[in-house]
Amino acid sequence: MLLPEGNTLEEVAARFSWEVPEFFNIGSAVSDAWAAREPDRVCLEHFHPDRAPDRLTYGELARRSNAFARGLASLGVRTGDRVALMLPQGFETVIAHVAIYKLGAIAVPLALLFGVEAVEHRLSASGARVLVTTPGGCGKISSIRERLGELDAVVVAGGAEEDGGADADAVSFNGLENGHSDAPVALRTRADDPALMIFTSGTTGPPKGALHGHRVLIGHIPGVQTHHEFMPEPGDKLWTPADWAWAGGLLNVLLPGLLLGVPVVSSQAQKFDPELAYRIMAEMNVRNAFIPPTALRIMRTVSNPLSRHRLNLRTVGSGGEALGRETYDWAQKVLGLTINEFYGQTECNLVLSSSAMLGVSRGGAIGKPVPGHEVAVIDDQGQVVPDGTAGQIAVKRPDPVMFLGYWQNEAATEAKFIGDWMLTGDQGVRDAEGYFSFFGRDDDVITSSGYRIGPGEIEDCLTGHPAVALAAVVGKPDPVRTEIVKAYIVVAPGIDPDAELTESVRDWVKTRLSAHEYPREIEFVDSLPLTTTGKVIRRILRDQAIAEASKASV
């Protein structure tokens, strides 16, 4: 599964071939295999803002996950059962994940920041038998517990007495772990057996559970090695501010790090703080980071960060939404390194990537196909379009990183494909050199005066303005132009938005992009709606703009 040596991405790809065994278990692979060779090797380090970090070894992870797996089995969890995890980054989260995989059960990670309705939908849709959460999370589901007919048990990590959240029926995480033997749990699973269910973000309808097999971890390794430039290298250490409930945090960082023997840094911070991000990377000697584009844009607002934080970064990867040239250039100037942008989806993650080491790096472009993956831009009939022609980004099956299907939704699974091409719903283009660029979801693309406009390029341009911290762009219905470009802008600290700034921002876009792409309407806001993964929820802003247009036409 590791990348072969090579000086160019094309050379590496030519030498690469998949080696997916018939039997593979994520839990055993990320704990027991290392524990047998180097039990004292550190696999996890937890950052504390006020004291020295905690450390966990592979030997401890193997033993504790064995015990917790037996504890889950005592609650009735069997092969194929779903176990939901609503926890922050931390040792208990990893122990629970590994235990679930060892049992042959299916992990259902949920963000701790989800609201009650979001949690209820995911627990009900997945039919989770057990929920592992914090006292606060336990309190969150107390009002809906009676409606969760298939939920047999709630396990609380952190102490049932904390936050007053746990109910009388909750089971203690520590009690469950300590009450069972840590003898090996060695269920033999096939690589295609279900292991993980991650719900999509629900930008176009109710969130659906994307079901993955154990092989999904094998499928991620070439992509991780591409944007982290042949990880593992001596001294490598991984960190991400992304929630481990998201595919980006779990499958781009945590599980690959454990499999490759690279220590992973965790932190319980739930709200992104740019100063804290710099501090964690400096104090924990992080060498490799995955930082989503929105988080990087927020980090750009910090003045002279390296005067206070001594970083030792080797690689930074970014994905989940378009990075943009402005942030790409900022990182080279301020951080002194090139961000390697990558691309994927919950259903088929990490299939395009950049790698400065291999000569694949261009501001404003995602990169090229990761070795082992076939990616193309296709039309509505599933035909590959010529280079330079816009279309939908698609991935060809079979592919070990591709999902098994949507949980109990065969119709949605079939609709995801045209022939052997898995549709991403993302509009993009490939150029003559093989670089892919992404310019928006199908439902994000703006149609104005006959032009099809991707919001990503405009947002990138806007954040290059010295007075703009964050920006989101949507189409607002217009009787003349079909839609106009509307921008929602969060200004940089110390800036007062006024009419002069509005004109300055418009001129900024006009002179750098084109006259038809500038925002005809600008609204200054205190914050933007974000998913738990840090992506801007354009759907909310688009609905607001539609409501405004409807009201104005009455």
C-alpha positions in Angstrom: 0.0 0.0 0.0 3.1 2.3 0.3 4.2 4.5 -2.5 7.3 3.4 -4.4 10.2 5.7 -4.9 10.2 8.2 -7.7 11.2 11.7 -8.7 7.8 12.7 -10.3 4.2 11.8 -9.5 4.0 10.2 -13.0 7.0 8.0 -12.2 5.6 7.0 -8.8 2.2 6.2 -10.3 3.7 4.0 -13.0 5.4 1.9 -10.4 2.4 1.7 -8.0 -0.2 -1.1 -7.8 -2.7 -1.9 -5.2 -2.1 -4.7 -2.7 -5.3 -5.2 -0.9 -5.4 -8.5 1.1 -8.5 -10.6 1.3 -8.5 -10.2 5.1 -7.8 -6.9 6.8 -9.0 -5.3 10.1 -8.4 -1.7 10.8 -8.3 -2.2 14.6 -5.7 -4.9 14.6 -3.6 -3.1 11.9 -3.4 0.2 13.8 -2.7 -1.2 17.2 -1.8 -4.9 17.5 0.7 -5.0 14.6 2.8 -2.2 16.2 2.3 -3.5 19.7 3.8 -6.8 18.7 7.0 -5.1 17.4 7.4 -1.9 19.4 4.9 -1.9 22.4 6.6 1.2 23.9 6.4 3.3 20.8 4.2 6.4 21.3 1.2 6.6 19.1 -0.8 9.5 20.6 0.1 12.7 22.4 -2.6 14.8 24.0 -2.0 18.6 24.3 -3.0 20.3 27.5 -2.8 24.1 27.6 -1.8 24.2 31.3 0.4 21.1 31.8 2.6 18.5 30.1 1.1 16.3 27.4 -0.2 12.8 28.0 1.2 10.0 25.9 -0.2 6.6 24.9 1.9 3.8 23.5 0.9 1.1 21.0 1.1 -1.5 23.7 -1.4 0.4 25.9 -3.7 1.1 22.9 -3.8 -2.6 22.0 -4.5 -3.7 25.6 -7.1 -1.0 26.4 -8.9 -1.5 23.1 -9.1 -5.2 23.7 -10.6 -4.6 27.1 -13.1 -2.1 25.8 -14.0 -4.4 22.9 -14.9 -7.1 25.5 -16.9 -4.5 27.4 -18.9 -3.5 24.3 -19.5 -7.2 23.7 -20.9 -7.5 27.2 -23.4 -4.8 26.2 -24.6 -7.0 23.4 -22.6 -5.5 20.5 -22.0 -8.1 17.8 -20.6 -8.2 14.3 -22.3 -5.6 12.1 -23.9 -3.7 14.9 -23.5 0.1 14.8 -21.7 1.9 17.6 -21.9 5.7 17.6 -19.1 7.9 18.9 -19.8 11.5 19.9 -16.5 12.5 21.5 -13.7 15.1 21.2 -10.2 14.3 20.1 -8.6 12.2 22.9 -7.4 8.7 23.9 -10.9 7.4 24.7 -12.0 8.2 21.1 -9.2 6.2 19.6 -9.6 3.3 22.0 -13.3 3.1 21.2 -12.7 3.2 17.5 -10.1 0.4 17.6 -12.3 -1.7 19.8 -15.3 -1.4 17.5 -13.2 -2.5 14.5 -11.8 -5.4 16.4 -15.3 -6.6 17.1 -16.3 -6.4 13.5 -18.9 -3.8 14.4 -19.4 -0.5 12.6 -18.2 2.8 14.0 -20.5 5.8 13.4 -18.6 9.0 14.3 -20.6 12.0 15.2 -19.5 15.6 15.9 -19.9 16.7 19.5 -21.1 20.1 18.2 -24.1 18.5 16.5 -27.5 19.8 17.6 -30.1 17.5 19.0 -32.0 17.1 15.7 -28.8 16.2 13.8 -27.8 13.6 16.4 -31.3 12.1 16.4 -31.3 11.7 12.7 -28.0 10.0 12.6 -28.6 7.7 15.5 -32.0 6.7 14.1 -30.9 6.3 10.5 -27.9 4.1 11.5 -29.8 2.1 14.1 -27.0 2.5 16.6 -27.0 0.0 19.4 -24.6 1.9 21.6 -23.5 5.5 21.9 -20.2 6.4 23.4 -20.1 10.1 24.4 -19.2 12.7 27.1 -21.4 13.7 30.0 -22.5 16.7 28.0 -23.3 14.5 25.0 -25.3 12.3 27.2 -27.3 15.3 28.4 -27.9 16.3 24.8 -29.7 13.1 24.0 -31.7 12.9 27.2 -34.7 14.6 25.6 -34.8 12.2 22.6 -33.7 9.0 24.3 -37.2 7.5 24.3 -37.4 7.9 20.6 -34.2 6.0 19.9 -35.7 2.5 20.1 -32.6 0.7 18.9 -30.2 2.4 21.3 -29.6 -0.1 24.1 -26.8 1.6 26.0 -25.0 4.9 26.5 -21.3 4.8 27.6 -20.0 8.0 29.2 -16.3 8.9 29.0 -14.9 11.4 31.4 -16.9 10.5 34.5 -20.7 10.4 34.8 -20.6 13.0 37.5 -19.2 15.7 35.2 -21.5 18.4 33.7 -24.5 16.7 35.3 -25.2 15.2 31.9 -25.2 11.4 32.4 -28.5 9.6 33.3 -28.8 6.9 35.8 -28.6 4.2 33.1 -25.4 5.4 31.6 -22.3 3.1 31.7 -18.9 4.4 32.7 -16.3 4.1 30.0 -13.5 3.5 32.5 -15.7 1.0 34.4 -16.4 -0.9 31.2 -12.8 -1.0 30.2 -11.4 -1.9 33.6 -14.0 -4.6 34.2 -12.9 -6.8 31.3 -9.8 -8.8 30.3 -7.3 -7.2 27.9 -6.5 -10.5 26.2 -6.4 -10.2 22.4 -9.6 -9.8 20.5 -8.8 -11.3 17.1 -11.9 -11.3 14.9 -10.8 -11.9 11.3 -12.6 -9.5 9.0 -12.5 -9.3 5.2 -11.2 -6.1 3.6 -14.7 -5.5 2.1 -16.5 -6.1 5.4 -18.3 -2.9 6.7 -16.3 -1.0 9.3 -17.2 2.7 9.3 -20.3 4.8 8.5 -19.7 8.5 8.0 -22.7 10.8 7.3 -22.5 13.2 4.5 -22.8 16.9 5.3 -26.3 17.0 3.8 -25.8 20.0 1.5 -28.4 18.6 -0.9 -31.0 16.8 1.3 -30.9 14.8 4.5 -27.5 13.5 5.5 -26.8 9.9 4.2 -24.6 7.3 5.9 -21.7 6.5 3.6 -20.7 2.9 4.5 -17.0 2.0 4.2 -15.2 -1.3 4.4 -12.0 -2.0 6.3 -10.1 -1.5 3.0 -10.8 2.2 3.2 -7.8 2.8 5.3 -5.5 1.0 2.8 -7.1 3.2 0.1 -6.1 6.4 1.9 -2.4 5.7 2.4 -1.1 6.7 -1.1 -3.0 10.0 -0.8 -1.6 10.7 2.7 1.9 9.9 1.5 1.5 12.2 -1.5 0.6 15.4 0.3 2.8 14.6 3.2 5.6 13.8 0.9 6.5 10.2 1.5 5.5 10.0 5.2 6.7 8.4 7.4 10.0 10.3 7.6 12.1 10.4 10.9 10.5 12.8 13.3 7.1 13.1 11.6 4.2 13.9 13.9 0.7 14.6 12.8 -2.0 17.1 14.0 -5.2 18.5 12.7 -7.8 20.9 14.2 -10.4 19.0 12.2 -12.9 16.9 14.2 -12.1 13.2 14.1 -15.8 12.6 13.4 -15.1 14.0 9.9 -13.5 11.9 7.2 -10.7 14.5 6.9 -9.8 14.2 10.6 -10.3 10.4 10.9 -9.1 9.0 7.6 -6.6 11.7 6.5 -4.9 12.0 9.9 -5.7 9.7 12.8 -6.0 6.2 11.3 -3.2 6.6 8.7 -0.9 8.1 11.4 -1.5 5.1 13.6 -1.0 2.6 10.7 2.2 4.3 9.6 3.6 4.5 13.1 3.5 8.4 13.2 2.5 9.9 16.5 -0.8 11.8 16.4 -1.4 14.9 18.5 -4.8 15.5 19.9 -6.6 18.5 21.6 -10.0 18.8 23.0 -10.5 22.3 21.7 -13.9 22.4 19.9 -13.8 25.9 18.5 -11.0 26.8 16.2 -8.6 29.4 17.7 -5.7 30.5 15.4 -3.4 31.4 18.3 -4.0 28.1 19.9 -3.3 26.3 16.6 0.1 28.0 16.3 0.8 27.2 19.9 -0.1 23.5 19.5 2.1 23.1 16.5 5.0 24.8 18.2 4.8 23.3 21.6 4.1 19.7 20.4 6.7 19.9 17.6 4.2 19.1 15.0 5.9 18.2 11.7 2.8 17.4 9.5 -0.5 19.1 9.6 -3.9 18.9 7.9 -5.5 22.3 8.1 -8.8 23.0 6.2 -8.8 26.1 4.0 -11.2 28.1 6.2 -8.9 27.5 9.2 -5.9 28.6 7.2 -7.7 31.8 6.2 -8.5 32.5 9.9 -4.8 31.9 10.7 -3.9 34.5 8.1 -5.6 37.1 10.3 -2.9 36.6 13.0 -0.1 39.2 12.7 3.5 38.0 12.7 2.7 34.5 14.2 6.3 33.3 13.9 7.5 36.0 16.2 5.7 34.2 19.0 5.6 30.6 17.8 8.5 28.6 16.6 7.2 26.1 14.1 9.0 23.0 12.8 6.6 22.0 10.0 7.7 19.7 7.2 4.4 19.4 5.4 0.9 20.9 5.5 -2.0 19.5 3.6 -5.4 21.1 3.0 -8.7 20.0 1.6 -12.4 19.9 2.0 -13.0 23.1 0.0 -11.0 25.1 -2.5 -7.8 26.5 -1.0 -7.3 29.4 -3.4 -4.1 31.1 -4.6 -4.2 33.9 -2.0 -3.9 31.4 0.9 -1.4 29.3 -1.1 0.8 32.4 -1.6 0.5 33.5 2.1 1.7 30.1 3.4 4.8 30.3 1.2 5.5 33.8 2.4 4.6 33.5 6.1 5.0 29.8 7.0 7.8 29.2 4.6 6.4 26.1 3.0 4.1 25.1 0.2 0.6 23.8 1.1 -0.2 20.6 -0.7 -3.9 20.8 -1.6 -5.9 17.6 -2.0 -9.4 16.6 -2.8 -12.0 13.9 -2.0 -15.4 13.2 -0.6 -16.9 11.3 2.2 -17.8 8.6 -0.3 -14.4 8.5 -2.0 -11.8 10.5 -0.2 -8.3 11.7 -1.1 -8.1 10.9 -4.8 -6.5 14.1 -6.1 -3.5 15.7 -4.5 -0.5 18.1 -4.8 3.0 17.3 -3.8 5.6 20.0 -4.0 8.4 17.4 -3.6 7.2 15.6 -6.7 6.8 18.9 -8.7 3.0 18.9 -8.5 2.0 22.3 -7.0 0.1 25.2 -8.4 -1.8 27.9 -6.6 -5.5 27.7 -7.4 -5.4 24.1 -8.5 -6.1 20.9 -6.5 -3.4 18.8 -8.1 -3.4 15.5 -10.0 -4.7 12.0 -9.4 -3.1 10.2 -6.5 -1.4 6.9 -7.7 -3.9 4.1 -7.8 -6.9 6.3 -8.5 -8.6 7.1 -11.9 -10.2 10.6 -11.9 -11.7 12.5 -14.8 -14.0 15.4 -15.7 -17.1 14.0 -17.4 -20.3 15.3 -19.0 -23.9 14.4 -18.2 -23.7 11.3 -20.3 -20.7 10.0 -18.4 -18.2 10.8 -21.2 -14.8 12.2 -20.4 -14.6 15.8 -21.7 -11.5 17.4 -23.4 -9.0 19.2 -21.3 -10.0 22.8 -20.6 -13.8 21.9 -20.7 -15.8 22.2 -17.5 -17.7 19.2 -16.3 -18.3 17.1 -13.2 -15.3 15.5 -11.4 -15.8 11.7 -11.2 -13.9 8.7 -9.9 -13.8 5.3 -11.5 -14.6 2.1 -9.7 -13.4 -0.2 -8.4 -11.3 1.7 -6.0 -10.3 0.6 -2.4 -11.1 4.1 -1.0 -14.6 4.1 -2.5 -17.6 3.6 -0.2 -19.6 0.4 -0.2 -22.9 2.3 -0.6 -25.3 4.5 1.3 -26.7 2.8 4.4 -30.1 1.3 3.5 -30.5 3.5 0.5 -29.9 1.6 -2.7 -31.6 4.2 -4.9 -29.3 6.9 -3.7 -26.3 4.6 -4.2 -27.3 3.9 -7.8 -27.9 7.6 -8.5 -24.3 8.3 -7.4 -23.0 6.5 -10.5 -23.0 6.8 -14.3 -21.6 3.4 -15.4 -18.4 2.9 -13.5 -18.0 6.6 -12.8 -18.8 7.8 -9.3 -20.3 11.3 -9.5 -18.9 13.8 -7.0 -21.4 16.6 -7.8 -18.4 19.0 -8.0 -17.8 21.1 -11.0 -14.3 21.3 -12.2 -11.9 21.3 -15.1 -8.6 19.5 -16.0 -6.0 21.4 -17.9 -3.5 20.1 -20.6 -0.9 19.4 -17.9 -3.2 17.2 -16.0 -4.0 19.6 -13.1 -7.6 19.6 -11.8 -9.3 22.7 -10.5 -12.5 22.8 -8.6 -15.0 25.7 -8.8 -18.1 24.6 -6.9 -20.8 22.1 -6.2 -23.5 21.7 -8.8 -25.9 23.7 -6.6 -23.3 26.4 -5.8 -22.6 27.4 -9.4 -24.0 30.9 -10.1 -25.7 31.6 -13.5 -25.5 35.3 -14.3 -26.2 36.9 -17.6 -25.4 33.6 -19.4 -22.1 33.1 -17.5 -21.6 30.1 -15.2 -19.6 31.4 -12.2 -17.9 29.3 -9.6 -18.0 30.9 -6.1 -14.5 29.5 -5.0 -12.5 31.8 -7.3 -14.4 34.9 -6.2 -14.1 34.0 -2.5 -10.4 33.4 -2.9 -10.0 36.8 -4.6 -12.1 38.5 -1.9 -9.9 37.1 1.0 -6.9 38.6 -0.7 -8.3 42.1 0.1 -6.5 43.4 3.2 -9.7 44.3 4.9 -11.4 40.9 4.4 -11.0 38.0 6.8 -13.6 35.6 5.4 -16.0 35.6 2.5 -18.7 33.5 1.0 -20.4 34.0 -2.3 -23.8 32.8 -3.5 -26.2 33.5 -6.4 -29.2 35.8 -5.6 -32.2 35.6 -7.9 -32.4 38.5 -10.3 -35.2 39.2 -12.9 -32.7 40.6 -15.4 -29.5 38.5 -15.0 -31.1 35.3 -13.6 -28.8 35.6 -10.6 -26.4 38.2 -9.3 -23.3 37.5 -7.3 -23.8 38.3 -3.6 -20.9 38.3 -1.1 -21.1 37.8 2.6 -18.0 39.2 4.2 -16.4 39.1 7.6 -14.0 42.0 7.9 -10.5 41.8 9.4 -10.0 42.9 13.0 -10.0 46.7 13.5 -11.9 47.3 10.2 -15.2 49.2 10.1 -17.3 48.3 7.1 -18.7 51.2 5.2 -19.7 52.3 1.7 -16.1 53.1 0.8 -15.0 49.6 1.7 -17.9 48.2 -0.3 -16.6 49.9 -3.4 -13.1 49.0 -2.7 -14.0 45.3 -2.5 -16.0 45.5 -5.7 -13.1 47.1 -7.6 -10.7 44.6 -6.1 -12.6 41.8 -7.8 -13.3 43.7 -11.0 -9.6 44.3 -11.6 -8.4 40.9 -10.6 -11.0 38.6 -12.1 -13.6 40.1 -14.5 -16.4 42.6 -14.6 -19.1 39.9 -14.7 -17.8 38.2 -11.5 -17.7 41.1 -9.1 -20.3 41.0 -6.3 -23.1 43.4 -7.2 -24.3 43.0 -3.6 -22.2 42.9 -0.5 -23.4 42.2 3.1 -21.0 42.5 6.0 -21.6 39.9 8.7 -20.1 39.0 12.1 -19.6 35.4 11.2 -20.3 32.8 8.5 -22.3 29.6 9.0 -19.9 26.7 9.1 -20.3 22.9 9.2 -18.6 21.1 12.1 -15.8 20.4 9.6 -15.1 24.1 9.0 -16.7 24.4 5.5 -18.9 27.4 4.8 -22.6 26.3 4.5 -23.5 28.2 1.3 -26.9 26.7 1.3 -28.0 28.7 4.3 -26.7 31.9 2.7 -28.3 31.0 -0.6 -31.6 30.5 1.1 -31.3 33.9 2.8 -30.6 35.5 -0.6 -33.6 33.8 -2.2 -35.9 34.9 0.6 -34.6 38.5 0.2 -35.2 38.4 -3.5 -38.7 37.0 -3.0 -39.6 39.7 -0.4 -38.3 42.4 -2.7 -40.4 41.2 -5.6 -43.7 41.4 -3.7 
